[in-house]
Amino acid sequence: MSNKSSKSIQSIDRAAAILKVLGSGPRRLGVSELAERLGLARPTVHGLLQTLHAHGFVEQDRNSDKYQLGPGLLQLGYSYLDLNELRTRSLAYADRLAARTQAAVRVGVMHGANVVVVHHVFQPDTAFGVPEVGLQLPLHASALGKAILAFSPVQIVEDLLDEPLPRLTKQTLDAPGLRLELASIRDQGVAIEHDEAVLGESSAAAPIFDHAGHAVGAIGVVDASERLYPRALAKGVAAAVGEAARGVSRELGAARWPYAAQA
């Protein structure tokens, strides 16, 4: 193998390592932080980030100059959605959940500090709707996000809380409030979001686990707050969401649901 080919392979390996580190949690990372984690020289990491940024695979926050995964990776992933086992296994359960609750259903996976909707079922009684596949929701202000976070490794939660949580409405939780709620979700297995991202809209979701016990996604319902959360969560919604998540998890080989949080 020529020296040139060897260097090209090395660059690909290093670029892949950067993407994996950025994809391992919700926290944005700077050049120095990435260099330290990967054991690489700062100029090397900076050069690779510039190339990845040019292709849209990473994006840089204007305020902090730190990096996170970019939309280019998400666009590449769209072609994978139909083959994604989690999405495929959730189709029937999502349809049944929508029919049972008469609400729209979302299935999502973690992507940085957000949840990406990989499957969406329209509310049964609606005449017109907008497809939401690809929609990104904040981890801290969505039921899908909180359901995944509650059963994620501690470091992922800490990385998210290392930076200020965007306050989207007066109901959006701050860091102490989110910590308390995640503990409650671990006890109950179902996450609730009430006007925390969009006023007048609420959601409920439960985590989906794979055969290894990892929280790989979540399934939940979203509806007008007056319907889903009149005074408390509407009767039967928590049970319906939990049963759907349990069913998808079982399809993915999970031995039990929900799993305890992993250290």
C-alpha positions in Angstrom: 0.0 0.0 0.0 1.4 3.4 -0.9 2.1 6.1 1.7 -0.6 8.3 0.2 -3.2 5.5 0.5 -2.2 4.9 4.0 -2.6 8.5 5.0 -6.1 8.6 3.3 -7.3 5.6 5.3 -5.9 7.2 8.4 -7.8 10.4 7.7 -11.0 8.5 7.2 -10.5 6.6 10.4 -10.0 9.9 12.3 -13.0 11.6 10.7 -15.1 8.6 11.6 -13.8 8.8 15.2 -14.8 12.5 15.4 -18.3 11.7 14.2 -18.7 8.8 16.7 -17.6 11.1 19.6 -20.0 13.8 18.6 -22.7 11.2 18.1 -22.2 9.6 21.5 -24.0 12.3 23.5 -26.0 15.6 23.2 -23.1 17.9 24.2 -21.4 20.1 21.7 -17.6 19.8 21.8 -14.8 22.2 20.9 -11.6 21.4 18.9 -9.5 21.1 22.0 -12.0 18.8 23.7 -12.2 16.5 20.7 -8.4 16.5 20.4 -8.1 15.4 24.0 -10.7 12.7 23.8 -9.2 11.2 20.6 -5.5 11.7 21.5 -4.9 13.7 18.3 -3.2 17.0 17.6 -5.4 20.1 17.7 -4.5 21.2 14.1 -5.3 17.7 12.8 -8.8 17.7 14.4 -9.4 21.3 13.2 -8.6 20.3 9.6 -10.8 17.3 9.7 -13.7 19.3 11.2 -13.4 21.9 8.4 -13.8 19.1 5.8 -16.7 17.5 7.6 -18.3 20.9 8.0 -18.0 21.6 4.3 -19.9 18.4 3.6 -22.6 19.2 6.2 -21.6 16.3 8.4 -20.9 18.6 11.4 -22.1 22.1 12.2 -20.6 24.8 14.4 -22.5 26.7 17.0 -22.1 30.5 16.3 -22.0 31.4 20.0 -19.6 28.8 21.4 -17.7 27.8 18.2 -18.3 24.2 19.4 -19.3 21.4 17.0 -22.2 18.9 16.8 -23.4 16.5 14.2 -24.8 18.2 11.1 -27.9 17.8 8.9 -25.8 16.1 6.2 -25.7 12.9 8.2 -29.4 13.0 8.8 -30.1 13.4 5.1 -27.9 10.3 4.4 -29.9 8.5 7.0 -33.2 9.1 5.4 -32.5 6.3 2.9 -31.8 4.0 5.9 -35.1 4.7 7.6 -37.1 2.0 5.8 -34.4 -0.5 6.7 -34.1 0.7 10.2 -35.2 -2.2 12.4 -36.6 0.0 15.1 -38.8 1.8 12.7 -39.9 -1.4 10.9 -40.8 -3.1 14.2 -42.8 -0.1 15.4 -45.1 0.3 12.5 -48.0 -1.9 13.6 -47.7 -0.8 17.3 -47.8 2.9 16.2 -50.9 2.4 14.2 -52.6 0.6 17.1 -51.5 3.3 19.5 -53.0 6.0 17.3 -56.3 4.2 16.9 -56.5 3.5 20.7 -55.7 7.1 21.8 -57.1 9.0 18.8 -53.9 11.0 18.9 -50.9 11.4 16.5 -48.0 9.0 17.2 -44.3 9.6 16.9 -41.4 7.2 17.1 -38.0 8.9 17.7 -34.3 8.3 18.2 -31.7 10.5 19.9 -29.6 12.7 17.6 -27.3 15.1 19.6 -29.4 17.3 21.8 -32.5 16.4 19.9 -34.8 13.5 19.1 -35.4 12.8 15.4 -38.8 11.5 14.4 -38.3 8.4 12.3 -42.0 7.4 12.0 -45.2 9.4 12.3 -48.8 8.4 12.3 -51.4 11.1 11.7 -54.2 11.7 14.3 -57.0 9.5 13.1 -59.7 12.2 13.0 -57.7 14.8 11.2 -58.4 15.7 7.6 -55.0 17.2 6.9 -51.6 16.8 8.4 -48.0 17.5 7.8 -45.6 14.5 7.7 -43.2 14.8 10.6 -40.5 12.2 9.7 -37.2 14.1 10.1 -38.6 16.5 12.6 -36.2 17.3 15.4 -37.5 17.8 19.0 -35.4 19.0 22.0 -34.5 16.1 24.3 -35.3 18.1 27.5 -38.7 19.5 26.3 -40.3 16.5 24.6 -41.8 13.3 26.0 -39.8 11.2 23.5 -36.5 12.9 24.5 -37.2 12.5 28.3 -38.2 8.9 27.9 -34.8 8.1 26.2 -32.8 10.3 28.5 -34.2 8.7 31.7 -32.7 5.3 30.7 -29.5 6.5 29.0 -26.0 6.4 30.5 -25.4 9.0 33.2 -22.7 10.7 31.1 -25.2 11.5 28.3 -27.5 13.3 30.8 -24.5 15.2 32.3 -23.3 16.3 28.9 -26.7 17.7 28.1 -26.9 19.5 31.4 -23.4 21.0 31.1 -24.9 23.6 28.8 -27.9 25.8 29.5 -31.2 24.2 28.5 -33.1 26.4 25.9 -36.2 27.8 27.5 -38.9 27.4 24.9 -42.0 28.2 27.0 -42.6 29.2 30.6 -43.2 25.5 31.3 -39.8 24.3 30.0 -37.9 22.5 32.7 -34.6 23.8 34.0 -31.7 21.4 34.9 -32.8 20.7 38.5 -36.4 20.1 37.4 -35.3 17.8 34.6 -33.2 15.7 37.0 -36.2 15.2 39.2 -38.5 14.3 36.3 -36.0 11.8 34.9 -35.9 10.0 38.3 -39.7 9.9 38.2 -39.7 8.5 34.7 -37.4 5.7 35.7 -39.9 4.8 38.4 -43.0 5.0 36.2 -41.7 4.1 32.8 -43.6 6.9 31.0 -42.6 10.4 30.3 -44.9 13.4 30.0 -44.4 16.8 28.5 -47.1 19.5 29.1 -46.7 22.7 27.1 -42.9 22.6 27.5 -41.9 23.0 23.8 -45.1 24.4 22.2 -47.9 26.1 24.1 -51.1 24.2 23.7 -49.4 20.9 22.7 -48.6 18.1 25.1 -47.1 14.6 24.7 -46.5 11.3 26.5 -43.9 8.6 25.5 -42.2 5.5 26.8 -38.7 4.2 26.0 -37.9 1.4 23.5 -35.1 -1.1 24.4 -33.1 -3.4 22.3 -31.9 -6.9 23.1 -28.9 -5.5 25.0 -31.1 -3.4 27.3 -30.1 -0.1 25.6 -32.8 2.7 25.3 -32.6 3.0 21.5 -35.7 5.1 21.0 -39.1 6.0 22.2 -42.7 5.9 21.0 -45.4 8.3 22.1 -48.5 10.4 21.4 -48.9 14.1 20.9 -52.1 16.1 20.9 -53.7 19.4 22.0 -53.1 19.9 25.7 -56.8 20.3 26.4 -57.4 16.8 25.0 -54.3 14.9 26.2 -53.8 16.7 29.5 -57.1 18.3 30.6 -56.1 18.3 34.3 -53.8 15.3 34.4 -52.8 12.9 31.7 -55.9 11.6 30.0 -57.1 8.2 31.3 -55.6 5.2 29.6 -52.9 7.1 27.7 -50.0 6.0 30.0 -51.0 2.4 29.8 -51.4 2.5 26.0 -48.1 4.2 25.5 -46.3 1.8 27.8 -47.9 -1.3 26.1 -46.7 0.0 22.7 -43.2 0.6 23.9 -43.1 -2.8 25.6 -44.3 -4.5 22.3 -41.7 -2.8 20.1 -39.0 -3.6 22.7 -40.1 -7.3 22.7 -39.8 -7.3 18.9 -36.2 -6.0 19.2 -35.4 -8.8 21.6 -35.6 -7.0 25.0 -36.0 -9.5 27.8 -38.0 -7.1 30.0 -39.3 -3.5 30.1 -38.4 -1.0 31.4 -34.8 -1.6 32.1 -33.1 0.2 35.0 -30.9 3.1 34.0 -27.3 2.1 33.1 -24.3 3.5 34.8 
